[in-house]
Amino acid sequence: MPAYAVVDFEMRDPSLMREYIEKVPAIIHKYGGRYLARGGKTEILEGDWEPNLLVIVEFPSTGQARRFYESDEYQEFKIARQKAGPSNMILVEGV
């Protein structure tokens, strides 16, 4: 069953994200993931949630998503992203 990593990210230091933007897509792909949304324009239809930079990544399963997130090759980029600005991230199972 597919799983989706949904991230709302507030980029405060773009210089820390340059290498992340260049190299992380290949790591995501290695774990079977693909971007569905990556910082595109959002439109509020209901509620008061105003996402900053919204990213949605589809993985083949929650297991693959966790393997990506916990992988050695992602750790330095995860730290850089966390230093670049605050974020909220969830993993949700698809249907």
Secondary structure as the mmCIF struct_conf table of DSSP 4:
data_model
#
loop_
_struct_conf.conf_type_id
_struct_conf.id
_struct_conf.beg_label_comp_id
_struct_conf.beg_label_asym_id
_struct_conf.beg_label_seq_id
_struct_conf.end_label_comp_id
_struct_conf.end_label_asym_id
_struct_conf.end_label_seq_id
STRN STRN1 ALA A 3 PHE A 9
BEND BEND1 ARG A 12 ARG A 12
HELX_RH_3T_P HELX_RH_3T_P1 PRO A 14 LEU A 16
TURN_TY1_P TURN_TY1_P1 MET A 17 MET A 17
HELX_RH_AL_P HELX_RH_AL_P1 ARG A 18 LYS A 30
TURN_TY1_P TURN_TY1_P2 TYR A 31 GLY A 32
STRN STRN2 ARG A 34 ARG A 38
BEND BEND2 GLY A 39 GLY A 39
BEND BEND3 GLU A 46 ASP A 48
BEND BEND4 ASN A 52 ASN A 52
STRN STRN3 LEU A 53 PHE A 59
BEND BEND5 PRO A 60 SER A 61
HELX_RH_AL_P HELX_RH_AL_P2 THR A 62 GLU A 70
HELX_RH_AL_P HELX_RH_AL_P3 ASP A 72 ALA A 84
STRN STRN4 SER A 87 GLU A 93
#
